[in-house]
Amino acid sequence: MSGLPTITTFRWVPEFARGYVRDLRARWAFEEEGQAYAVDLIDGPYAKSAAHRHFQPFGQIPTYRDDEVEIFESGAIAIRIAEQGSHLLPTDTNGRLRAIQWVIAALNSVEPMVMQHAVVTLFEADCPWSPMRHDRVVADIKSRLADLEAALGDKPWLDGETFTVGDLMMISVLGGLRETDLLADFPKLTDFVARGEARPAHVKAMADHLAVYADAKAA
């Protein structure tokens, strides 16, 4: 590789979004793998430009590029980083695919419910339909969290003793509930998230993620 793998993220986001922007997932994967990386900071107008949409058709972040690929979507990016390293994906076929299945489960089976909660409590909280939807949204997410906690059981990580990219993605998704009390009834999931967020790689990734906005404020 002639240069560092590079991700894009926003140079500024509102305060409520800091700590949640999805470049954090790529940063965490890089840190777990001990892989240096570069960051291109972009603004909102550029994200919607033809130049950016050439790589990210929905005008979002992060994107990723290295000497071989240019891709988007945080799950695909995390898997690519894991494949280039040696810590986040088991080498046996079954273990590798189990880790990937948890990436997909996090994004497909859990995150949509987390986002629905954000919609009714934050983004559309002042809309007349949000109070009517709130109780159902909470009930649905708690049902899904109960399923997830049952699958985790007493294991430290989703597939047993080894932390994988599947755990990274699931903990990142559950981190979207950080400012709520929705995990309070699920002590095993609460501990699972705490274990993940206490990992040195996550601590470093979060610090670097937040530093972007501190630097923007200072500038």
MIKOLLUM-420350 format. One record per residue (C-alpha): residue in three letters; x, y, z. Coordinates in steps of 0.25 Angstrom, whole numbers, plus 5000, padded with zeros to 4 digits. Each point is the difference from the previous one (the first is absolute). Layout:
alaXYZ
...
//
This chain:
met500050005000
ser500650134996
gly499250095009
leu499149995012
pro498649954999
thr499150125001
ile498650035005
thr499150124999
thr499250075011
phe499450135003
arg500950115005
trp498850055008
val498749945006
pro499050065010
glu500449975014
phe498949895002
ala500649924989
arg501450005005
gly500449865005
tyr499049934990
val500550044986
arg500349874993
asp501550034997
leu500249955014
arg499749864996
ala501150004990
arg501050075010
trp499749905010
ala500349884990
phe501350074996
glu500450015014
glu499749865003
glu500949964989
gly501150095003
gln499850064986
ala500450154997
tyr499050074992
ala499750144994
val498750085001
asp499550104990
leu499150105006
ile498850054992
asp498850095002
gly498549984997
pro500050064987
tyr501149924995
ala499449875005
lys498850034990
ser500950044989
ala500249914987
ala501449985004
his499749945013
arg498849924995
his500949944990
phe500549915012
gln498850025009
pro498750004992
phe499250055012
gly500850115004
gln500449955013
ile501349965008
pro500949935002
thr500649954987
tyr501349925000
arg501149984989
asp501349935000
asp500949964989
glu499049894995
val498650055003
glu499150125002
ile498849965008
phe498950065009
glu499149955012
ser500649985014
gly499749855000
ala500849984987
ile501150095004
ala500149935014
ile500149864993
arg501050064990
ile500950055011
ala499849865008
glu500449934987
gln501350084998
gly500449975015
ser500149885009
his499250035013
leu498550024996
leu499749884991
pro500249865003
thr500849924990
asp499149884999
thr498850014991
asn499049985010
gly500550105010
arg500250104989
leu498649994995
arg499450005014
ala500750135003
ile499550064987
gln498649955003
trp500050095013
val500550124992
ile498849984991
ala499149975012
ala500450135007
leu499750084987
asn498849934996
ser499349955012
val500350095011
glu500550144994
pro498650034993
met499349995013
val501150095007
met499850104989
gln498550005002
his500150035014
ala500950124996
val499050044990
val498850015010
thr500850065012
leu501050094993
phe499850034985
glu498550004999
ala499750025015
asp499150124997
cys499249934990
pro498649965004
trp500249864996
ser501249975009
pro499349995013
met499049904994
arg501249924995
his500950015012
asp499549885008
arg499949914989
val501550034995
val500449985015
ala499349875001
asp500649954986
ile501450045004
lys499949935014
ser499549874993
arg501250004991
leu501050045011
ala499449885008
asp500349914988
leu501450054999
glu500349985015
ala499549864999
ala501049984989
leu501150065007
gly499749925013
asp501249995009
lys501050014990
pro501050135000
trp499850014985
leu498949964990
asp500849884995
gly500749965013
glu501350045005
thr500550084988
phe499750144996
thr499750024986
val499550104990
gly498649955003
asp500150055014
leu500650134996
met498950034991
met498949955010
ile500650085011
ser500150124991
val498549994996
leu499649985015
gly500850125003
gly498950084993
leu499249985013
arg501150065009
glu499150125004
thr498849915003
asp499649905010
leu499649894991
leu501149915003
ala499750015015
asp499249885000
phe501149924993
pro501249995009
lys500749904991
leu499950094989
thr500450125008
asp501249935005
phe500349954985
val500050154996
ala500850045011
arg501149904997
gly500150044986
glu500050155003
ala501149985010
arg500949934990
pro501250094998
ala499850004985
his498650065002
val500550105010
lys501050054990
ala499050004988
met499050085008
ala501050105004
asp500550024986
his498650014995
leu499650115010
ala501350074998
val499650044986
tyr498850085006
ala500950065011
asp501050054989
ala498950054991
lys499450085012
ala501450065003
ala500250034986
//
